[in-house]
Amino acid sequence: MSIDTAKSFSDILNSELKKAVVGHDLLIEELMVALLSGGHMLIEGPPGTGKTLIVRTLAECLDLVWGRIQFTPDLMPSDITGTYIFDQNKKTWSFRKGPVFVNVLLADELNRAPAKTQAALLEAMEEGAVTLDGRKHDLPKPFLVMATQNPMEHEGTYPLPESELDRFMFKSIVSDLAKANEIEMLKRHRDGFDPARLGVTAGIHRSVDASGFIRAAAAAEEARVDDSILEYIVNLVQKTRAWPDLFHGAGPRAGVHLLRSSRTLAALKGYPFVIPDHVKRMCYPVLRHRLALSPEQEMEGLNTDAVIAGLLETVEVPRKTVEAGSGSGSEKIEGLTIE
């Protein structure tokens, strides 16, 4: 299977997404990487910045079963996982599946629900199953959570527990649109674009089926990873645990997610192997939600992205030459950077 399969998959989805989404190129790239890496994604941004639109558009492009849960303070765990109900006619208990039994779940405004309800997703995100009354119920495969949340300073939000944050491969930030992109967005709305009717007003159609998705995900794993890259990833993750500005650093799962996402990014860029720049690019979405600043640094206004930038400047980059297979043999490629 060729790495080009993964790149073609990404190109097709990118084309469809940009029919509805203006700007946000970095966010779309991270969405593609998370999707093909089989990782859950948390998207943070203020209301009205297009978080839900991006995920809904993705769902419209994929011929997979998807669902949406609007998280609210009164939402109960059973509203997510489902519950057992008693059938009066058959005199037996039967399981009624909740909205989590889909391929792609949009968990909208996840941090507006209390911790008990948020925790209902923990087992689903880690094991692809839910357990009720001692019985395990497997979720469809693939199963991916694409969650949105508002910044913590907004009213009515609850902090996500560290155990749940760690299960997200990425935390991506929705940045402000450039002026030209915001004008383009208004032009589309002026000309009839309606987010509630993406297929009609934006021409979005289901361009990738389940088999195509599975082939692309498998192709993304073909990018080779040298031992020097593995050591670089471990050095970065371990360095966070001794960083003076942090209350705590990232755990081992961060390294796994950094490896998987860097490999996928390499495939999407058309590289047959991972280079340090791929790891650097993935450090921000993989690490930012796993690092906790010390109280002193929070008061100084420091953020985790600034810590990651300092981390990347401190940890030595591997200089080992990578050998990449070509049609007639192999060529040595050194010091490459991402375009």
N, C-alpha and C positions, 0 to 999 in steps of 0.2 A: 504494500500500500504506500502511495507517495505522499510526502508532506504537502504537496500541492493540493491535495484533497481538502486539507484543513484551511488553506489559504482561500480556495475557491468558495468554501462554505462561508467564511468570514466576509468575502467580497460581496456575495449575494445578499447576506443579511445587512451589511452596511448600506448597500444601495437601497434596500427596502426601508430601513430605519430612517434614512435621510430624506425620505419622502414626507415624513411627519415631524422629524426632530431637526431643529436648526442649531448648528454649533455643537458644543459638548463632544468634540471629537475624542478627547482623552477618556471621557466617561464611557463612550461607546466602545472604545478599544478595550477598556477594562471589562465591560460587559461581555464582549466576545471571548476574552481570555477566561473569565470565570465560567462561562457557559461550557466551553470546550474542555475545561479542566474539571468539570463536575463539581464546582465549588459554589457555595452559597454567597450571596452578595448583599451588603447593606449600603444603601444610598442615603446620604444625609444632605439636607438642604432646607431652606425656609419654604413655607407654603407658596405655591404658584410658580415654582422654578422648573416644572416639567418632570419631576421624579416619576410620578405615576404614569405619565404619558410615555416615557421611554420604555418602561417595563411592559405596558399594555401593547405598545407597538411591536415589541419583540414577540410577545405572545401571539399577536395576529400573524406574524411572519412564520411561526413554527407550527407545523401540523401535529401538535401535541395537545394533550388535555391540560388545560390550565384553569386556575380559579383565583379568586380574590377574597381576602378577609380584611374588612375595615376594622382595625383595632380601636377599641373605645374603653373607657374606664370600667364599664359594666360587663365587658365580655368575659365569659367563663371558659375554663379549659375545655369543657365538653362541647362548646361552640366551635372548637377547632378540630378536636380529635374525633368527635362523635360520641355516641353513648348507647347503652343497651336499653331497649324498650320491651315492654311485656305485651305480647300478642294475646289479646283476650280470647280470640277464636281458637288458636292452636295451644294456648296455655303454656307457651314457652317464651324465653327471652331471646331476642334477636339483636344483632349489632347494626345500628344505623350509622353508616360512615359519615364523618364530618368533611368539611371542605378541604382538609389537608390531603385527601386522597386524589391527588392530581400529579401531573408531571412537573408543571411549573406553577408555583404558588406565589402570588403577589401578596405580601404581608404589608398592607398599607398603614403607615404611621404606627409602626410596631411599638414605639416607646410611649404611646398614649394608654397602653394597657398596663395594669400592675404586674409585679414580678411573677405572681402565681400563674397568671395567664400566659405570660411570655414563656415561662418554663415548659408549657405544654408542647413547645416546638423542639425542646432539647433532644429527646430521643429520636424524633422524626429527622432532624438535621444530621445527627451522628450515625444512626443505624438504618435509616430508611424504613422505620416501622413505628407503631405506637402500641403500647401495652395498656389494656384496660381490664380490670378484674382478673389479673393474672394471665390474660390471653394476649398473645402477640399477633398484631395484624400488619402484614407487610404493605408498604406503599408501592405505587407503580414505579417502574424504572424507565427512564431516569427520574429522579426527584430533586428539584432545585428550588430553593427559597430565594426570591428576589424581594428584599424588604426595603421599605423607606422609613426614614425617621426625621423628625424635626430637631433642630439644634436644642441642646439641653436647657438653654436659657429661656426657651419658649414656655409659656404657661401651659400647665396640664400635661407635662411629660414626666416619665419615670425613667431612671437610669436602667439600662440593660445590665443584667448580672454578668460578671466577667466570664463565667462558664459558657454563657450563650454567645457573647461577643467572640470568644475564641473559636467558635464553630463556624463563623463566617470567614470565608477565605479572604474577602475584600471588604474594606470600608472605603467607599468612594464618595468624593465631595462634589456636589453640583456647584460649579462656579458661575459667576455672573456672565451673562452674554456680552460679547462685544457689541458696540453700537450698530455696526452693519448687520450682525446676526439678528439683533432685536428688531431692526427695521424690516428685515426679510420675514421674520415671524409675523409681524403686523400685516405685511402685504399678503401673506398666505391666508390669514383670517379675513382680511378684506375681500379676498377673491373666493371665499366660500369654504375654507378649511374648517372642519368640525371634528374635534377630538373624539366625539361620541360616535362618529361614523367614519372610521379610518378607511375602511374598504372602499367607501363611495367617494369621499371627498379628497382622499390622499392616494387612492389607487393601491393600497396595501393589499397584498394577497399572500396566501400561505405558500411560501417558496421552498421550504425544506420540510421533508417528512421525517419520521422517527428513524428510519433506516439511514437516511442521509446524515442525520445528526450523529448517529452511532459511528458511522464510517469516519466522519470528520474528527470526532473525539479520539478515535483510535489512531488516526493519522498524526494528530498532534503529539502523540507519545513517541513518535519515531525520531524526534530531534534528540541527538546524542548529548550526553552530559559528562564532561571530563571530571575526574576525581578532584582536580584543582578547583573546579566550580563548586563541588560539594563542600570542600573545605572552606571556601569563601563564604558560602551560605551559613555554615555553622559558626564561623568567626563573627559574622554580622549579628546573628541571633544571640550568641553568647555574650557579645559585647554589650547588648542592651541590659543584661542582668547586672552589669557592673558600672553602668553609666551614672555619673554622680547626680544628674538632674532628674533621675527617674526614681519613683517610689518602688516600682517593680518593672521588670522587662518582659520579654516575650518567652513563651515556653516552646518545647520541641515541636508542637504542631505548626508553629509559625514557619519553621524550617521546611517542613513537608509542603506547606502551601506555597512557600517561596520557590521551591524546586518545581512543583507542578506548574505553577503559573509562568515561571521563566521559560520552561520547556515549551509551553503552549505559545507564548509570545514569540519565541524563536521560529516556530512553525508558521505562525501568521505573518511573520516578516519574510518568510521564504528562506530561512537559514536551516541547514541540516544539523546544526549544533548550537548549544547555548554559549553565549559570550558574557562577560561581566556586565556589559551595558544592559542586557536583558534582565539580569538580577537587580541592578540598580533601579531600573524602571519599575519593577514590581515591588520594591521595598516599601514604597509609600502606601499603596492600598493594602498590602499584607500586614504591615507593622503598626500603622497609626492607631488602630483600635485595640492593640495589645499592649500598649505602653501607657503607664500611669505616671504623670508628672508628680514630683514632690510638691507639697503645699507651697513651699517658698517660690518655686518656679512658676506655679500657677498664678501666684500673686504678682509676679513680675511680668505676666502676660506671655510667657513662652508657650509654644504649642508643639505637639509631637512631630509635626512635619519639620520643624526647625531642628529637633533632636535627630531625626533621621538624616537630614542633610549633613549635620556634623558627624554622624556615625559613618556615613559613606566617605567622608574626607579622611577619617581616621584609620579605617580598616584597610589594610594593604590589598590591592587588586592583584589577582594572579597574573603572572606574565608568561606562563607556559604557552608555547605555540600549540594551536589546535589543528589537528589534521582533519580535513574535510574530504570525503570521497568524491571524486569526479568520474566522468564516464570512462576515462582510460587509466585511472590510477588514483593518486591522491595528491593534493596540493596543500601547502602550508599557508595558513592565513593567520596573520597576527595583527593585533592592535585595531581590530574593526570597531566601528561605532555605528549605532543605529541612525539611519537617515531621519 
